[in-house]
Amino acid sequence: ASGELFRILKPQGKFFLHTADSEAFDLWQKFYTNSTIEGKKLTGDVEAPVNTITRNIFYMHTNNGVVAALEHAGLTVSTISKLGKLDNNKELFIVIEGKKA
C-alpha cells in the first residue's frame, strides 16, 4: 500500500493516513464478536452503533511498522498524532501526515 501511495502522489504531494492505533489493540479487540486471530490478522464482526459490520479485518501492524513502510517507499513522515480517547485515556486512532519528496 505504501508503494502505491508513493506512485500516485505527485512530487511534494501530501498524504494523511488515519488508522487504528496498534497500541490500543486490546480496546479494538473488544469491538469484535465471532473473532479469530491468524498471525497478524484479527477477523470478525464489529459491533457498530448503527449496525453490525460483518467480516471486518483488523491488520495488527505496529505504528512503527507503518511509519517504516511509508519511509521505505520513499515518503517523508512529518507528523504523528493520536486521537479518539475513550474512558481509559487510550486513543483508538493514529494520524500520520507527510509528503512525497
N, C-alpha and C positions, 0 to 999 in steps of 0.2 A: 504494500500500500504506500509506503514512503517513496519508493521509486516512481510510482505512478503520480504521486503528488508533485514530485520534482519535475516529471515530464510535462505535466500540464501547466505548471506555473511559468509565467513569463519571467525574464530576468528582473530581479528586485520585486517580484510578486510576493505578496504576503499570504500567510496561512493562519488559520485559527482552528485549533483542534480542541474539541470539548468531549471528554470521555470519562468513563468510570475511573475513580481513584483506586489503584490497586491496593493501597494501604488501608482501604475500607472494605476489603473483600468480605470480612465477616458480616458487615451490615448488608452488603449486596446479596449475600447468600440467603439471608432471612426473607428476601422478597420472592424467592423461588420455591415452588412446590413441585413435586414429582421430579426432583432433580437428580442428575448423575454427574459425576466428575470423572473425566478421562484426560489424563495428562494435565494440560493447562487450559482445559475447556470445561466450563460448567454449563450444562444444558438442562432446561426445564421450563415450566410455565411460570410467568411472572404475574403476581397479583398487583394490578394497576388500579387506581381509584375508579376508573370508569368501567373497565372490563379486564378480563384475563388475557394476557398475550401468551399464546401457546408456542412452544418450541423455540424459545429465545436462547441465544448462545452468548455467554459471557466468556471472553478470552482473558485469561489471567496473566497478561503481560505486566511486568513491573513498570512503574513510572520511569525508572532509569532506563529500562529496556526500550521503551517507546522513544525517549529522547535520543538514545544511542542509534536507533534505527533511522530516525529523521536525519541526524547528523551524518551517518554513514551514507545516506542517499545524496548528501551534498547540500542539505538545508541547514540554515542557521537558526537556532532557537534563541529568542531574545527574552521571553518572559514565561515563567511557570507560576501559576497561581491555583488556588483551590477554592471551591465554593460548595454550597448546599449542605450546611451544617444541620445535623439532627440533634436531638436532646443530649447526646453524649459528647458533643463538641468535636465529632469526627466528620470531616467533609466527605461527601459522596462523589464529587467530581473533581477532575483536574483540567485546567485550561492551559494549553501550550500555544504560544504565539511565536511566529518567526517569519523568515523570508528566504527566498532563493537568492543566493549571492550573484 
